[in-house]
Amino acid sequence: MPNRSTISRIDCAAVLFDLDGVLVDSTAYIERQWRDWAAAKGLDATPFLRYCHGRRAVETIRLAAPLLDAEDEVARFREQAVDERVPLVAISGARELLHALPASRWAVVTSGARRFALARLAGADLPEPRVLVSAEDVREGKPSPAGYRRAAELLGVAPSACVAFEDAPVGIEAARAAGAVVVALSTTHSSSELSGALVVLESLTDVHLVTSPAGDRPLSLELGSAPAVTA
């Protein structure tokens, strides 16, 4: 795998972010939800925790418990769930990077439901994106590239002109299938599990916008220690 010293800068038209584990430190919160749900149904949570990271809930249930009616389970959970702003911590560097990027040049692609995604962003005090592609917006979740392709379409750029940030192998597979350049964060999985990415970083503090973009001028991202912004 290329290391940070061999990949110092990437130019792109837009940046696509996964949510959980990339912008918001929500791994423990998500796993607790799955444990509580499984316990309420008298199920072992282990299979669900094996599949849940990066996937829509409906696909997680199909893989972990194929005898259940996954769509019915998800629909009932959403009906019963209470909308709440859960206090969460932003991934290091996320707030600074999102505020540095032009609002029209980045999007969030999440396997979670829209209302929960917005609540997590608010709970971590992160800005709401103009483009948010959630579980309800695609017919197939990750590793299907549909979400990333849809986000690029809504931003008016080609997927191949985007950089995608992911923390899970299934998300990396989805972004690569869409044609995006993938940078992984080792926040949820070990670096060895993220070998499909071009480079693996510890957090978004290692990512810096090094141009002040105007119009359709490419964004230039540097991976490494903080550089000076150029005009």
N, C-alpha and C positions, 0 to 999 in steps of 0.2 A: 504493500500500500504506500502511495506517495506520502511523504511527511510534510510538515508545515514549511520546512526550509526550501523544498523543491516546488511548492505551490504558494507563491507569495501574494498573487493578485488574480482575481477573476473579474472579468467584465460581463455584464448582463443587462437585459432590458428590464427585468423585474425580479423580485425576491419572493419566494413562496415558503411559508412557515407552517410546519405541523404545530399543533398547540401544546398538548401535554408532553412534558419532558423537553420541549424546545423553547417555548415561551414561558410556560408556567410549571413550577415544581409541584406536580399534582399526583405523582406516582403512588404515594402512600394513601392519599385520599381515594383514588380510583380503586386500589386494591381493597380498601376497607369497604367500599360500596359493594364490590363483588362478593366479599366474604359475608357481609350482612344479608345480601340477596340470597346467596347459596344456603346460608344457615336457616333462613326463613322457609326455604323449600326442602330442608332436610338433605341437602346435597353437600358433597365435598367440594370446597372451593378450589382445590389444587388445579384441576383441568382448566378451569375458567381463567385462573391467573396465568396459566401457561400461554394462553392465546390472546388475552385481552389487550395487551399493549400494541397500539397502532391500528387495531381493528374496530369496526363498528360492533356494537353489542349483538346485533342480530347474527353476524358472522361468527362471533365468539361462541355464542350459544349453539349454533349449528355444528361447530367443530367439537366443542367440549361435551355437548349433550344432545346428540342428533335425534333422540326420541322425543325431545320437547318441541313444542310449536314455537319456534324462535320469534316469529313475527308477533304472535299473540303475547308472548312474555314481554317483549320490548314495548308493545303498545300499552299494556297494563301498567308497566313500570312508569312510563311517561305520564300516564293519566294520574297515577297516585303520587308521583314525585312532587315535592314542594319547590317552587322557584325560590332560590335563595342565593344571596351573594356570599359565597364561602371565602373566608379569609385565607388566601394562599400567598405563596412567595413567588415572585418572578424569578426566572432563571437569570443568573448573573449576566449582565450586559444586555438583556432583552429590552429593557425600558429605553436605554440610551440608543440602541440601534434602531428601534422602531421610530423614535422621535427624530433621528437623523435622516431616515429615509423619507422621500416624498410620499404622501399618502396615496397617490395614484400609482405607485410603483411597487406596492407589496400587498400580499394577501395571506389569509390563513386557510389552510386545508386540514380539516379535522375529521376524525371518525366519530366524534360525539355529536349529539343533537345540538341544534343551533342555540336554543335557550340556555342549555347548560354551558356551552362554549362561551357565550356572552357573559354569563354569571362568573365563570372562572377568570376571564380577562378582567372584569370589573373587580373581582376579589383580589387580584394581584396588582391592581392599579395600573393596568396596561390599556393603551388606546384601543378603541373599537375599530376594526379595519373596514374600509369601504367595501372590500370584497371578502366574504366569508363563505367558503364552501363547506357544508356540514353533511352529516349522515343522511339528512332528508333530501339532499340535492343530487344524489347519484343513485343509480340503480344497483351498482356494485361498489362495495367499499374496497379499501386497500387490501390486497396488492393490485387491484385494478387501477389503471392510470386515470380513470374517469375524473376523479376529483381534481387532480393536478391539471389535467387538460381543460377542465371547466374554469378553474381559477385563471389560467393564462388567457383563455378566451375572454373572460370578463374584464381582464386588464388590457386587452387589445394587443397582446403580444403572442409570439409563438412559444410553445413549451420549451423548445430547444434553446430559446434565448433567456431562459430562467435559471436561477440557482434555487434549489430546494434544500431546506434544512430539516433533517429528520433525526429521530433518536431510536427507531425500531427497524429491524430488518424488513418487516412487511411494508413499512413506509418507504424505505429506500428502494425496494423493488418497484413500488408504484411510481415513484418519481422518476426512476430510470426508464421505466416502460413508457412514460410520457415524453421522454427525451430530454429531461432537465439534467443539469449538472447537480450532483448531490453532495452536500457536506453533512456529515453526521456529528452528533454530540453524544459523548459517552456518559449521559446523565441517567439512562435507564438500563442500558445494556453495556457489556464490556466491549472494548475496542475490537477484540477478535470476532465478535458477533456482527460487527458493522462493516465487514470487509467489502461490501458492495458499494460503499461510498468512495468518492474520490480522495477524501481526506477526513480524518476524525479529529475533532477538537473537544476540549473539556467543557467549554461553555461559550456563550456569545461574547464574552469579554475578549475573545481572541478574534473577533470579526469587527472590522472598521470600514466605514465609508470614507474613501479617500478622494472623492471628487464632489464638487457641488454641482449636481446635474441640473440642466435646464432643457426644457422641451423633451425631445426624444434622445438626447445624448445618453450613451450607456452609463449605467452605474458601475463604479469600480470598487470592489471590495478587497481589502487586504486581510490576509489571515496571519496573525502574529501579534507582536507588540504594537502598541498604539502609534500610528504615524500621524503626520501633520496633514490636515485637509488641504487639498489644492484647488485652485479655481478652475 
